[in-house]
Structure formats: C-alpha cells, structure tokens
Amino acid sequence: MKKRFIAILLILISVSSFIFAEDPWWVGKKISSFEINGTVAVSQSELNDILYPYKAKNASNSVVSEMAYKLSAVEGVASVSTSAKSSAETGD
C-alpha cells in the first residue's frame, strides 16, 4: 500500500510539473531578425532565403525546430545552433 501511494504521488508530481512548466520567454514573440555566423561553405543569401518566410512569425518551439531542420538540410551546413535575443540586446 505504501509503495502504491508513493508511485501515485510521483506520477502526480511529474504530471503537475509538466502541466505548469513555463515556456521560454521568447515563445509567442515576433521574429524580427536573424544572425548567421560561421558561413563559409554556404552563401549568406541562400540562408536568408530559407529564413525569410519566418520573419515576423510568432516564435515557438516548432517554428525554431522547422527552421533548424531546413538549415541543416542545406549542403555545406555542418551544424545549426539556435538562440534568442531580446530587442534590448539587439537594439531593434
């Protein structure tokens, strides 16, 4: 009985922490610009063409994943790393 209670308690804690987990601060914010670093094998304009449709969209985990997937599919792109900056950090 005690083990069953502990198992139920652990499940409830796990579920509640998942339900009340907050999104990152950037979720729902408009994408205003992109910063691309380390592009030696791929032209900047090719990458900008891929990213342009996402400008002014609301950021979400799925949008960022989709952008990273499309960039990683480009021949010559070795890795994709994403980060977000607030307008205060970028000066926009």
Secondary structure as UniProt FT lines:
FT   HELIX           2..19
FT   TURN            25..28
FT   HELIX           44..51
FT   HELIX           52..54
FT   TURN            55..56
FT   HELIX           61..72
FT   TURN            75..76
FT   HELIX           87..90
//
